[in-house]
C-alpha cells in the first residue's frame, strides 16, 4: 500500500465505496495534472486546509472582539455597501463610518475593505442586510 493510500485509509477513506473511488480518481487526476506524486498533492491540500481553518478561527476570534457597531459596519462593508450607504442606513455620519472601518481593519490586521471582504468571504451577513433603525 502506498503512503497516500495508507493516509486515506487512516482517514476512513478506503477505496471500497464508489464515492471513495471517485475521490481517489480525482486525486490521481489532480496529481497527474500537476505532475506531482499523489502523497505530495495530499500533503499540499491538507496544509492548505489547515491554514484556511487557522485563518478562519483567527478571524472569528477577531470578530468577537469587535464592538457591536463595528460588527454591523463590517457586515455592511462585506455586503458591498459604501461609507455613505452605511451612514444612511445607520443614521450616522460618513466620517463616523470611516473611523469604525479604520478601527476594524486595524483589529483584523488588514489595510483595505477588499481584504476584509476576502477574509470574511463565505460568512452569512444576511441578518445585516436591512439593519434596524434606531428608535
MDAnalysis code that builds the backbone (N, CA, C; Angstrom):
import MDAnalysis as mda
import numpy as np

u = mda.Universe.empty(405, n_residues=135, atom_resindex=np.repeat(np.arange(135), 3), trajectory=True)
u.add_TopologyAttr("name", ["N", "CA", "C"] * 135)
u.add_TopologyAttr("resid", np.arange(1, 136))
u.add_TopologyAttr("resname", ["UNK", "UNK", "UNK", "UNK", "UNK", "UNK", "UNK", "UNK", "UNK", "UNK", "UNK", "UNK", "UNK", "UNK", "UNK", "UNK", "UNK", "UNK", "UNK", "UNK", "UNK", "UNK", "UNK", "UNK", "UNK", "UNK", "UNK", "UNK", "UNK", "UNK", "UNK", "UNK", "UNK", "UNK", "UNK", "UNK", "UNK", "UNK", "UNK", "UNK", "UNK", "UNK", "UNK", "UNK", "UNK", "UNK", "UNK", "UNK", "UNK", "UNK", "UNK", "UNK", "UNK", "UNK", "UNK", "UNK", "UNK", "UNK", "UNK", "UNK", "UNK", "UNK", "UNK", "UNK", "UNK", "UNK", "UNK", "UNK", "UNK", "UNK", "UNK", "UNK", "UNK", "UNK", "UNK", "UNK", "UNK", "UNK", "UNK", "UNK", "UNK", "UNK", "UNK", "UNK", "UNK", "UNK", "UNK", "UNK", "UNK", "UNK", "UNK", "UNK", "UNK", "UNK", "UNK", "UNK", "UNK", "UNK", "UNK", "UNK", "UNK", "UNK", "UNK", "UNK", "UNK", "UNK", "UNK", "UNK", "UNK", "UNK", "UNK", "UNK", "UNK", "UNK", "UNK", "UNK", "UNK", "UNK", "UNK", "UNK", "UNK", "UNK", "UNK", "UNK", "UNK", "UNK", "UNK", "UNK", "UNK", "UNK", "UNK", "UNK", "UNK", "UNK", "UNK"])
u.atoms.positions = np.array([
    [0.848, -1.182, 0.000],
    [0.000, 0.000, 0.000],
    [0.896, 1.248, 0.000],
    [0.613, 2.184, -0.907],
    [1.390, 3.408, -0.978],
    [1.050, 4.317, 0.189],
    [1.950, 5.261, 0.459],
    [1.772, 6.171, 1.582],
    [0.446, 6.911, 1.503],
    [0.094, 7.441, 0.337],
    [-1.131, 8.226, 0.221],
    [-2.359, 7.357, 0.433],
    [-2.308, 6.080, 0.004],
    [-3.429, 5.180, 0.240],
    [-3.557, 4.872, 1.727],
    [-2.423, 4.703, 2.380],
    [-2.423, 4.471, 3.822],
    [-3.021, 5.675, 4.545],
    [-2.632, 6.855, 4.105],
    [-3.134, 8.091, 4.710],
    [-4.656, 8.175, 4.558],
    [-5.156, 7.918, 3.353],
    [-6.600, 7.960, 3.128],
    [-7.313, 6.901, 3.961],
    [-6.715, 5.720, 4.074],
    [-7.307, 4.653, 4.871],
    [-7.413, 5.079, 6.334],
    [-6.362, 5.745, 6.835],
    [-6.379, 6.222, 8.228],
    [-7.475, 7.253, 8.447],
    [-7.830, 7.965, 7.380],
    [-8.912, 8.945, 7.466],
    [-10.279, 8.316, 7.215],
    [-10.289, 7.008, 7.007],
    [-11.545, 6.320, 6.749],
    [-11.992, 6.423, 5.310],
    [-11.074, 6.701, 4.416],
    [-11.406, 6.872, 3.003],
    [-10.841, 5.725, 2.176],
    [-11.180, 4.520, 2.541],
    [-10.708, 3.366, 1.791],
    [-11.428, 3.318, 0.446],
    [-10.723, 2.907, -0.602],
    [-11.326, 2.912, -1.943],
    [-12.305, 1.768, -2.173],
    [-13.212, 1.542, -1.231],
    [-14.213, 0.484, -1.393],
    [-15.488, 1.025, -2.009],
    [-15.960, 2.138, -1.486],
    [-17.216, 2.705, -1.955],
    [-16.995, 3.496, -3.236],
    [-18.075, 3.687, -3.988],
    [-17.987, 4.433, -5.244],
    [-17.518, 5.864, -4.995],
    [-17.989, 6.481, -3.935],
    [-17.576, 7.858, -3.631],
    [-16.086, 7.906, -3.323],
    [-15.588, 6.913, -2.590],
    [-14.160, 6.865, -2.279],
    [-13.344, 6.634, -3.547],
    [-13.840, 5.765, -4.414],
    [-13.148, 5.510, -5.668],
    [-13.113, 6.773, -6.512],
    [-14.205, 7.518, -6.488],
    [-14.255, 8.781, -7.218],
    [-13.256, 9.778, -6.638],
    [-13.159, 9.801, -5.320],
    [-12.195, 10.679, -4.659],
    [-10.766, 10.299, -5.060],
    [-10.494, 9.024, -5.073],
    [-9.161, 8.560, -5.462],
    [-8.856, 8.894, -6.921],
    [-9.859, 8.728, -7.787],
    [-9.658, 9.094, -9.200],
    [-9.367, 10.581, -9.323],
    [-10.122, 11.397, -8.583],
    [-9.896, 12.846, -8.617],
    [-8.502, 13.192, -8.120],
    [-8.081, 12.519, -7.070],
    [-6.743, 12.749, -6.527],
    [-5.680, 12.366, -7.542],
    [-5.845, 11.205, -8.159],
    [-4.873, 10.765, -9.171],
    [-4.848, 11.725, -10.362],
    [-6.023, 12.175, -10.789],
    [-6.100, 13.113, -11.912],
    [-5.413, 14.429, -11.570],
    [-5.663, 14.931, -10.357],
    [-5.031, 16.175, -9.925],
    [-3.515, 16.015, -9.860],
    [-3.073, 14.899, -9.315],
    [-1.632, 14.636, -9.226],
    [-1.008, 14.572, -10.620],
    [-1.691, 13.918, -11.537],
    [-1.174, 13.818, -12.906],
    [-1.141, 15.191, -13.570],
    [-2.198, 15.961, -13.376],
    [-2.268, 17.308, -13.957],
    [-1.145, 18.194, -13.425],
    [-0.872, 18.083, -12.142],
    [0.176, 18.902, -11.521],
    [1.558, 18.259, -11.629],
    [1.603, 17.067, -12.195],
    [2.847, 16.314, -12.349],
    [3.583, 16.174, -11.015],
    [2.798, 15.767, -10.007],
    [3.356, 15.539, -8.673],
    [2.834, 14.210, -8.165],
    [3.560, 13.588, -7.234],
    [3.069, 12.347, -6.636],
    [1.792, 12.610, -5.821],
    [0.868, 11.651, -5.783],
    [-0.375, 11.836, -5.024],
    [-0.152, 12.211, -3.561],
    [0.860, 11.616, -2.915],
    [1.084, 11.946, -1.499],
    [1.510, 13.401, -1.330],
    [2.191, 13.941, -2.328],
    [2.582, 15.354, -2.268],
    [1.353, 16.252, -2.444],
    [0.451, 15.844, -3.312],
    [-0.796, 16.592, -3.504],
    [-1.630, 16.561, -2.229],
    [-1.731, 15.382, -1.614],
    [-2.478, 15.261, -0.352],
    [-1.869, 16.164, 0.708],
    [-0.554, 16.130, 0.838],
    [0.111, 16.966, 1.843],
    [-0.163, 18.448, 1.579],
    [-0.119, 18.852, 0.318],
    [-0.395, 20.247, -0.030],
    [-1.828, 20.638, 0.279],
    [-2.769, 19.767, -0.074],
    [-4.179, 20.046, 0.204],
    [-4.453, 20.113, 1.701],
    [-3.861, 19.188, 2.433],
    [-4.038, 19.173, 3.881],
    [-3.449, 20.432, 4.509],
    [-2.260, 20.819, 4.072],
    [-1.624, 22.029, 4.589],
    [-2.475, 23.261, 4.293],
    [-2.980, 23.359, 3.071],
    [-3.824, 24.495, 2.695],
    [-5.095, 24.533, 3.530],
    [-5.700, 23.377, 3.726],
    [-6.926, 23.299, 4.521],
    [-6.678, 23.714, 5.960],
    [-5.581, 23.254, 6.533],
    [-5.253, 23.620, 7.912],
    [-4.981, 25.116, 8.034],
    [-4.298, 25.701, 7.063],
    [-4.042, 27.149, 7.082],
    [-5.351, 27.935, 6.985],
    [-6.251, 27.485, 6.116],
    [-7.540, 28.152, 5.969],
    [-8.353, 28.054, 7.259],
    [-8.288, 26.913, 7.902],
    [-9.024, 26.742, 9.162],
    [-8.450, 27.635, 10.257],
    [-7.126, 27.710, 10.335],
    [-6.496, 28.590, 11.325],
    [-6.868, 30.043, 11.067],
    [-6.877, 30.446, 9.808],
    [-7.253, 31.826, 9.462],
    [-8.705, 32.080, 9.837],
    [-9.578, 31.118, 9.579],
    [-10.994, 31.268, 9.929],
    [-11.174, 31.389, 11.434],
    [-10.459, 30.573, 12.196],
    [-10.549, 30.649, 13.656],
    [-10.026, 31.989, 14.167],
    [-8.935, 32.448, 13.579],
    [-8.363, 33.739, 13.961],
    [-9.337, 34.868, 13.640],
    [-9.955, 34.809, 12.462],
    [-10.923, 35.839, 12.087],
    [-12.141, 35.812, 12.998],
    [-12.578, 34.626, 13.408],
    [-13.720, 34.530, 14.317],
    [-13.378, 35.157, 15.674],
    [-12.183, 34.891, 16.164],
    [-11.767, 35.491, 17.438],
    [-11.709, 37.012, 17.321],
    [-11.188, 37.496, 16.212],
    [-11.141, 38.948, 15.995],
    [-12.546, 39.519, 15.912],
    [-13.431, 38.825, 15.210],
    [-14.827, 39.266, 15.082],
    [-15.454, 39.428, 16.466],
    [-15.221, 38.479, 17.334],
    [-15.796, 38.525, 18.671],
    [-15.258, 39.693, 19.496],
    [-14.094, 40.206, 19.122],
    [-13.504, 41.333, 19.841],
    [-14.019, 42.684, 19.324],
    [-14.725, 42.669, 18.200],
    [-15.274, 43.913, 17.674],
    [-16.457, 44.358, 18.518],
    [-16.680, 45.668, 18.542],
    [-17.886, 46.175, 19.198],
    [-19.086, 45.805, 18.324],
    [-20.294, 45.810, 18.878],
    [-21.471, 45.522, 18.048],
    [-21.578, 46.460, 16.834],
    [-21.237, 47.718, 16.999],
    [-21.309, 48.658, 15.882],
    [-20.257, 48.306, 14.822],
    [-19.049, 47.926, 15.255],
    [-18.025, 47.522, 14.299],
    [-18.444, 46.264, 13.544],
    [-19.083, 45.326, 14.242],
    [-19.585, 44.124, 13.571],
    [-20.623, 44.500, 12.519],
    [-21.506, 45.400, 12.886],
    [-22.542, 45.837, 11.971],
    [-21.921, 46.493, 10.732],
    [-20.964, 47.355, 10.951],
    [-20.317, 48.041, 9.836],
    [-19.488, 47.065, 9.007],
    [-18.786, 46.143, 9.652],
    [-18.017, 45.136, 8.918],
    [-18.948, 44.311, 8.031],
    [-20.085, 43.923, 8.577],
    [-21.051, 43.151, 7.794],
    [-21.525, 43.941, 6.586],
    [-21.835, 45.216, 6.784],
    [-22.306, 46.039, 5.674],
    [-21.206, 46.269, 4.639],
    [-19.961, 46.399, 5.100],
    [-18.839, 46.501, 4.166],
    [-18.760, 45.217, 3.342],
    [-18.895, 44.064, 4.004],
    [-18.829, 42.779, 3.301],
    [-20.014, 42.582, 2.347],
    [-21.085, 43.309, 2.597],
    [-22.243, 43.292, 1.694],
    [-22.106, 44.344, 0.597],
    [-20.892, 44.922, 0.494],
    [-20.533, 45.871, -0.562],
    [-21.212, 47.232, -0.466],
    [-21.567, 47.642, 0.747],
    [-22.115, 48.988, 0.930],
    [-20.969, 49.991, 1.023],
    [-21.188, 51.184, 0.500],
    [-20.215, 52.266, 0.616],
    [-20.365, 52.932, 1.980],
    [-19.404, 53.789, 2.317],
    [-19.499, 54.531, 3.577],
    [-20.762, 55.370, 3.626],
    [-21.086, 56.010, 2.532],
    [-22.303, 56.838, 2.506],
    [-23.555, 55.991, 2.696],
    [-23.602, 54.842, 2.056],
    [-24.760, 53.959, 2.219],
    [-24.875, 53.463, 3.657],
    [-23.757, 53.088, 4.231],
    [-23.749, 52.619, 5.620],
    [-24.189, 53.741, 6.550],
    [-23.660, 54.921, 6.320],
    [-24.034, 56.083, 7.144],
    [-25.532, 56.321, 7.069],
    [-26.091, 56.246, 5.880],
    [-27.534, 56.472, 5.727],
    [-28.343, 55.379, 6.418],
    [-27.912, 54.129, 6.268],
    [-28.620, 53.016, 6.897],
    [-28.599, 53.108, 8.420],
    [-27.457, 53.543, 8.966],
    [-27.286, 53.550, 10.428],
    [-27.542, 54.917, 11.057],
    [-27.848, 55.892, 10.220],
    [-28.115, 57.269, 10.654],
    [-26.938, 57.807, 11.468],
    [-25.758, 57.691, 10.857],
    [-24.538, 58.249, 11.424],
    [-23.803, 58.957, 10.297],
    [-22.769, 59.699, 10.626],
    [-22.042, 60.426, 9.581],
    [-21.088, 59.493, 8.829],
    [-20.809, 59.827, 7.570],
    [-19.821, 59.037, 6.822],
    [-18.453, 59.038, 7.496],
    [-18.107, 60.121, 8.172],
    [-16.826, 60.174, 8.890],
    [-16.800, 59.171, 10.044],
    [-17.921, 59.006, 10.715],
    [-18.006, 58.013, 11.789],
    [-17.843, 56.612, 11.211],
    [-18.449, 56.382, 10.063],
    [-18.295, 55.088, 9.398],
    [-16.827, 54.853, 9.074],
    [-16.178, 55.857, 8.503],
    [-14.763, 55.717, 8.146],
    [-13.904, 55.421, 9.374],
    [-14.231, 56.049, 10.495],
    [-13.494, 55.792, 11.735],
    [-13.680, 54.339, 12.168],
    [-14.928, 53.871, 12.140],
    [-15.200, 52.480, 12.517],
    [-14.498, 51.511, 11.571],
    [-14.544, 51.792, 10.270],
    [-13.897, 50.922, 9.289],
    [-12.393, 50.865, 9.568],
    [-11.796, 52.008, 9.827],
    [-10.370, 52.040, 10.146],
    [-10.047, 51.212, 11.378],
    [-10.883, 51.334, 12.402],
    [-10.665, 50.567, 13.629],
    [-10.790, 49.063, 13.398],
    [-11.805, 48.668, 12.655],
    [-11.975, 47.225, 12.461],
    [-10.920, 46.655, 11.526],
    [-10.484, 47.427, 10.543],
    [-9.392, 46.957, 9.688],
    [-8.119, 46.759, 10.511],
    [-7.855, 47.696, 11.397],
    [-6.686, 47.583, 12.276],
    [-6.800, 46.339, 13.148],
    [-7.977, 46.090, 13.688],
    [-8.173, 44.925, 14.555],
    [-7.996, 43.609, 13.796],
    [-8.308, 43.609, 12.498],
    [-8.112, 42.416, 11.680],
    [-6.719, 42.362, 11.067],
    [-5.945, 43.425, 11.221],
    [-4.618, 43.466, 10.636],
    [-4.656, 43.594, 9.119],
    [-5.650, 44.319, 8.629],
    [-5.849, 44.480, 7.190],
    [-5.705, 45.945, 6.799],
    [-5.618, 46.172, 5.492],
    [-5.449, 47.550, 5.001],
    [-6.640, 48.064, 4.202],
    [-7.390, 47.171, 3.585],
    [-8.467, 47.622, 2.703],
    [-9.769, 46.880, 2.973],
    [-10.844, 47.493, 2.513],
    [-12.163, 46.856, 2.604],
    [-12.178, 45.550, 1.816],
    [-11.509, 45.535, 0.672],
    [-11.465, 44.319, -0.144],
    [-10.788, 43.184, 0.621],
    [-9.737, 43.476, 1.356],
    [-9.082, 42.447, 2.168],
    [-10.043, 41.924, 3.229],
    [-10.848, 42.819, 3.800],
    [-11.841, 42.392, 4.788],
    [-12.864, 41.471, 4.132],
    [-13.341, 41.854, 2.953],
    [-14.303, 41.005, 2.234],
    [-13.710, 39.624, 1.959],
    [-12.440, 39.593, 1.576],
    [-11.789, 38.309, 1.304],
    [-11.623, 37.496, 2.581],
    [-11.243, 38.162, 3.676],
    [-11.029, 37.452, 4.944],
    [-12.325, 36.837, 5.468],
    [-13.444, 37.511, 5.206],
    [-14.733, 37.043, 5.724],
    [-15.612, 36.454, 4.628],
    [-15.010, 36.135, 3.501],
    [-15.761, 35.529, 2.399],
    [-16.423, 34.246, 2.874],
    [-17.648, 34.070, 2.482],
    [-18.380, 32.873, 2.874],
    [-19.176, 33.026, 4.157],
    [-18.965, 34.118, 4.881],
    [-19.751, 34.352, 6.093],
    [-21.142, 34.829, 5.682],
    [-22.124, 34.504, 6.478],
    [-23.503, 34.896, 6.192],
    [-23.815, 36.206, 6.908],
    [-23.918, 37.265, 6.132],
    [-24.228, 38.579, 6.688],
    [-25.658, 39.004, 6.374],
    [-26.492, 38.062, 5.997],
    [-27.862, 38.394, 5.598],
    [-28.649, 39.070, 6.722],
    [-28.322, 38.796, 7.964],
    [-29.037, 39.430, 9.088],
    [-28.801, 40.932, 9.127],
    [-27.737, 41.395, 8.487],
    [-27.413, 42.812, 8.499],
    [-27.843, 43.531, 7.221],
    [-28.468, 42.832, 6.309],
    [-28.823, 43.460, 5.043],
    [-29.760, 44.638, 5.229],
    [-30.665, 44.542, 6.155],
    [-31.539, 45.661, 6.466],
    [-31.498, 45.885, 7.971],
    [-30.452, 46.591, 8.418],
    [-30.301, 46.790, 9.869],
    [-31.463, 47.573, 10.444],
    [-31.811, 47.287, 11.697],
    [-32.922, 48.013, 12.325],
    [-32.567, 49.467, 12.521],
    [-33.523, 50.315, 12.327],
    [-33.336, 51.752, 12.536],
    [-33.346, 52.039, 14.030],
    [-32.535, 53.025, 14.440],
    [-32.507, 53.427, 15.841],
    [-33.815, 54.106, 16.194],
    [-34.292, 53.876, 17.414],
    [-35.548, 54.486, 17.850],
    [-35.326, 55.899, 18.330],
])
